[in-house]
Amino acid sequence: MDTNRAFNEAPLPLFTPDGDEAVLIPRPGAKAPSYLADHRARLRERFMSGGAGPMPDYELLELVLFRAIPRQDVKPLARRLIDSFGDFARVLSAPEARLAGIDGVGPAVVTELKIVAAAAQRLARSRILQRPVLSGWDALLDYCHTAMAHEATEEFRVLFLDRKNVLIADEAQGRGTVDHVPVYPREILRRALELGASALILVHNHPSGDPSPSDADISMTERIHIGAEVMGITIHDHLIIGAGREFSFRREGLL
């Protein structure tokens, strides 16, 4: 038997625990196997012809990972990420340190995921800029969910509006822990005066996914409301963003 010839033959394919074929990383400069290139081409074609709607989250994630890992089968990694964080949106918004802790995730993958997340937020924000916010309420809710629904810690944002209810500024006023964020009504109202804002929309998230307000949320909102009234500033709403839903203080009669 020719020993050298035996060791130079193509190795048998390896399989991951979930049954997916795993492709070894080729040497630098090597081309991807033809069947891997065909898989990527088919997946891109399905996306372009049918859109993202019919695609499962792991396949959409594969499309993002293609650019970060050009010559390796990324399906196992896509599934690991979905299993670790829950869904496509949570993968994009996961903290960099947690992403880096997943086997197979390097700086290129983290960067690619964060670029897509930033693009999604910027697109959602563009739909409310320079437009009367109250007449585009659904777009506002979409933006708030895109920007905040999957954050691991609480964040408090204020949308500052002019006399025509057009967005002047969208600013984070505080970031806290998984169940608390420090909020200073005096600082919010001072900033409103600096910007010449006539109205505010308060927004914060609940990482637990349940948008129901706490007693502290209600008390803090009341303090801001009282101070704003003295200064002639309208509080249109306070929105608490949860998992796929939100709580509106205005809608529930708390403002």
Buried (B, 14 or more C-beta within 10 A) or exposed (E): EEEEEEEEEEEEEEEBEEEBBBBEEEEEEEEBBEEBEEBBEEBEEBBEEEEEEEBEBBBBBBBBBBEBBEBBBBBBBBBBBBEBBBEBBBBBBBEEEEBEEBEBBEEEBBEBBBBBBEEBBEEBBEEBEEBEBBEBEEBBBBBBBBBBBBBBBBBBBBBBBBEEBBBBEBEBBBBBEEEEBEBBBEEBBEBBEEBEBBBBBBBBBBBEEEBEBEEEBEEBBBBBBEBBEEEEBBBBBBBBBBBEEBBBBEEEEBB
